Amino acid sequence: MTIRNLPAAPAAQARPGVSCELSPRALERWKPAIHAAADGDASTISIFDPIGYDSWSGDGVTAKRIGAALRSIGEGDVTVRVNSPGGDMFEGLAIYNLLREHKGRVTVQVLGLAASAASIIAMAADELQMARAGFPMIHNAWVLAAGNRNDLREIADTLATFDSAMAGIYAARTGDGLEAMQALMDRETWIGGSAAIEQGFADSLLAADQIAEADGDRSSAKNAARQIEVLLARQGLPRSERRRLIQEIKASTPGAADPGTPGAADAAFLAEISAELSLALMPAAAPAATSLQ
């Protein structure tokens, strides 16, 4: 059990017609190539993907996966390394509860981003260490919802409950008031490494040599795929549609016979598609003014 007096997160499941959404700004600022400079041991858990599922690999970080990792560790201390743009709020709250209830000491290391749902997960730490260039980002839950006006009012009321619960977790961590945390969430707040420590979100800075950035074809292909997803997200496409389109792109990528190990051709092909999408989605120039005679 955590040594901190942190509140439990409410348990819930997504309701039909409602799905959590990633912030396009978080996706844009996320560098998936950032990782730990040294490999972890059996007591290290890495959260280096979106929370819930990953539209590129079809996988992602779920409470089921984290629960299995904690069971294999037993009651010993655990280090959780985070570089994630966030994702499913419900999965994030469930993972927070799992880490909060773990009997060993929980150290969370934020290597890059801990945005949205990933920031909630980080709050479960007994000790939270931040990269100097790392960023927690906190905001109200983002969802896509469908229904009539009564359904949408009910959904908004439900989300208000969870936003308040998340604000309470941030407030317990920092020692600031609930209203102050809600104000930060209302305006989507990015908090740099040193500022996170000053404001009580984190405890200490990570040494620079503990963080590295991968290179090579696999990393380049993943970055290009993320850029495609950012462009599609900006157009308001839901994650399910983005996932379908990206999977179709994967299928047509040269060398896709082995999708788990993308090569240089894959990266170049995806980068070309990203560039073409950027041009296609660029706002059109304003028409020249004309005068009526």
Secondary structure by P-SEA (a helix, b strand, c coil): cccccccccccccccccbbbbccaaaaaacccccccccccccccccccccccccccccccccaaaaaaaaaaacccbbbbbbbcccccaaaaaaaaaaaaacccbbbbbbcccccaaaaaaaacccbbbbcccbbbbbbcbbbbbbccaaaaaaaaaaaaaaaaaaaaaaaaaacccaaaaaaaaaacccccaaaaaaacccccccccccbbbbbcaaaaaaaaaaaaaaaaaaacccaaaaaaaaaaaaaacccccccccccaaaaaaaaaaaaaaaaaacccccccccccc
